[in-house]
Amino acid sequence: MVRNVIGSVLALAGATAAVWSPFRAWYDGRHGSDYRIDDLFGGITDAKAEVVGSILLPFAFAAVVALLGVVLRSRILVALAGLVVVGFTVLWMVRVGQAEGSLTVAGDGTGLGDGVAAALGGGVLLLLAAVVMSGRARTHEMELGPQPEPRPTHPTLDDPDATQGQPTRTMDVPTRDRQHHEPQHHEPPPPNHRP
């Protein structure tokens, strides 16, 4: 239960960071929402994207999947959301590196921006949440609970008292053999009478 709560908090934080990241600077002050999804597959261009067709779309999809994973306590859905965020971010970095020749980080606002860090951090948080979450408990175990082991009906070497409370059976000895087992009562011989 505690693991699911911690995992849910991490997943929500990761989804929030992923959706927020396109509205921050990604490279040379250009926001992530300015990059078209098509640019990730065909090469980075200077064309400005609409918000709906921007890189925000896969991150919003990942956030919805993560929310479903939290509600359903599904580690697989949360992990899938994390993979989508990290995958699209890495794909973007590869395409920008190809277009620019190299990726740089500078303190004057040029190069990689904090939007990329937020996206990667959000993806890592989602993957970490999937690891932390314990998932749903099995319904069979929840309904029936742990079942006690059946007690043996005959005594064993480990538990000789296993038959306590069980009716005992007596063995019927055949009449012929009973004579040998029953004690013989002999009457003393009568005293000798002399005439």
C-alpha positions in Angstrom: 0.0 0.0 0.0 2.8 2.5 1.0 4.7 1.5 -2.1 1.7 2.3 -4.3 1.3 5.7 -2.7 4.9 6.6 -3.2 4.9 5.3 -6.8 1.7 7.3 -7.5 3.3 10.5 -6.3 6.4 9.9 -8.4 4.3 9.1 -11.4 2.2 12.2 -11.1 5.3 14.3 -10.6 6.9 12.8 -13.7 3.8 13.2 -15.8 3.6 16.9 -14.8 7.2 17.5 -15.6 6.8 15.9 -19.0 3.8 18.0 -20.0 5.3 21.2 -18.6 8.7 20.7 -20.4 7.6 21.7 -24.0 6.7 25.1 -22.7 10.3 25.7 -21.6 13.4 26.4 -23.7 14.8 23.3 -25.4 17.6 24.6 -27.6 18.9 28.1 -28.2 15.9 29.5 -26.4 13.4 27.7 -28.7 10.6 26.1 -26.8 9.8 22.4 -27.2 6.3 23.2 -28.4 7.8 24.9 -31.4 9.2 21.6 -32.8 6.9 19.6 -35.0 6.4 15.9 -34.5 7.3 15.4 -38.2 10.7 17.0 -37.6 11.6 14.1 -35.2 11.3 11.7 -38.1 12.3 13.8 -41.1 14.8 16.2 -39.7 14.7 19.4 -37.7 13.5 22.5 -39.6 12.9 26.1 -38.7 9.1 25.8 -39.3 7.1 26.6 -36.2 4.6 24.0 -35.1 1.1 24.5 -33.7 0.7 23.3 -30.2 -1.5 20.3 -31.2 1.1 19.1 -33.8 4.1 19.8 -31.6 6.3 17.6 -29.4 3.7 18.3 -26.7 1.4 15.6 -28.2 3.4 12.5 -27.2 4.1 13.9 -23.8 0.4 14.6 -23.2 -0.4 11.1 -24.4 2.2 9.7 -21.9 0.7 11.8 -19.1 -2.8 10.3 -19.8 -1.3 6.8 -19.9 0.5 7.5 -16.6 -2.7 8.7 -15.0 -4.5 5.5 -16.1 -1.6 3.5 -14.7 -1.9 5.3 -11.3 -5.7 4.7 -11.2 -5.4 1.1 -12.2 -2.2 0.5 -10.2 -0.6 -0.8 -13.3 3.2 -0.8 -13.3 3.2 -1.6 -17.0 1.2 1.5 -18.0 3.4 3.8 -15.9 6.6 2.2 -17.3 5.2 2.6 -20.9 4.5 6.3 -20.2 8.1 6.8 -19.0 9.5 5.0 -22.1 7.4 7.3 -24.4 8.8 10.4 -22.7 12.4 9.3 -22.6 12.2 7.9 -26.1 10.8 11.1 -27.8 13.3 13.2 -25.8 16.3 11.1 -26.9 15.0 11.1 -30.5 14.7 14.9 -30.4 18.3 15.2 -29.1 19.5 12.9 -31.9 17.8 15.0 -34.6 19.0 18.3 -33.2 22.5 17.0 -32.9 22.3 16.0 -36.6 21.0 19.4 -37.6 23.4 21.5 -35.5 26.4 19.2 -35.8 26.7 18.9 -32.0 24.8 19.5 -28.8 26.1 22.2 -26.5 25.2 23.4 -23.0 25.9 27.0 -22.1 24.9 29.3 -19.3 23.9 32.2 -21.5 20.7 30.6 -22.7 22.2 28.9 -25.8 22.4 25.2 -26.3 20.3 22.7 -24.4 17.7 24.3 -22.2 15.9 23.4 -19.0 12.9 22.0 -21.0 15.1 19.0 -22.1 16.1 18.4 -18.5 12.5 18.5 -17.3 11.5 16.0 -20.0 14.3 13.6 -19.2 13.6 14.0 -15.5 9.9 13.4 -15.9 10.6 10.2 -17.9 13.0 8.9 -15.3 10.5 9.7 -12.5 7.9 7.7 -14.4 10.2 4.7 -14.8 11.2 4.9 -11.1 7.5 5.0 -10.2 6.9 1.8 -12.1 9.7 0.1 -10.2 8.5 1.4 -6.8 4.8 0.5 -7.2 3.8 -2.9 -6.0 0.8 -3.1 -8.4 -2.6 -4.6 -7.7 -3.1 -7.4 -5.3 -4.4 -10.6 -6.7 -8.2 -10.7 -6.3 -8.2 -14.4 -5.5 -6.0 -13.8 -2.5 -8.0 -10.8 -1.4 -11.3 -12.6 -1.5 -10.3 -15.9 0.1 -7.3 -14.9 2.1 -4.6 -17.3 3.0 -5.9 -20.8 3.2 -4.8 -23.0 6.2 -3.1 -26.3 5.3 -5.3 -29.3 5.9 -4.5 -31.4 8.9 -3.7 -35.1 8.2 -6.4 -37.5 9.3 -3.9 -40.1 10.5 -1.0 -39.6 12.9 2.4 -38.8 11.4 5.8 -38.8 12.9 5.8 -35.0 12.8 2.4 -34.6 14.5 1.3 -37.7 16.5 -1.7 -35.8 17.9 -3.2 -35.2 14.5 -6.1 -37.5 15.3 -7.3 -35.7 18.4 -11.0 -35.2 18.2 -11.3 -37.9 15.6 -13.4 -41.0 16.3 -11.3 -44.0 17.2 -11.9 -47.4 15.6 -11.6 -50.6 17.4 -10.4 -53.7 15.7 -12.7 -56.7 15.9 -10.7 -59.8 16.8 -12.2 -63.0 15.4 -13.8 -65.3 17.9 -11.4 -68.1 17.2 -8.4 -65.9 17.9 -10.1 -64.3 20.9 -9.8 -67.5 22.9 -6.1 -67.3 22.6 -6.0 -63.7 23.7 -8.5 -63.9 26.5 -7.1 -65.2 29.9 -8.1 -68.7 30.7 -10.0 -69.2 34.0 -9.3 -72.6 35.5 -11.2 -73.8 38.5 -9.1 -75.3 41.2 -9.4 -79.1 41.3 -11.8 -80.3 44.0 -10.1 -81.6 47.1 -9.5 -85.3 47.1 -12.2 -87.1 49.0 -11.3 -90.3 50.5 -14.0 -92.9 51.0 
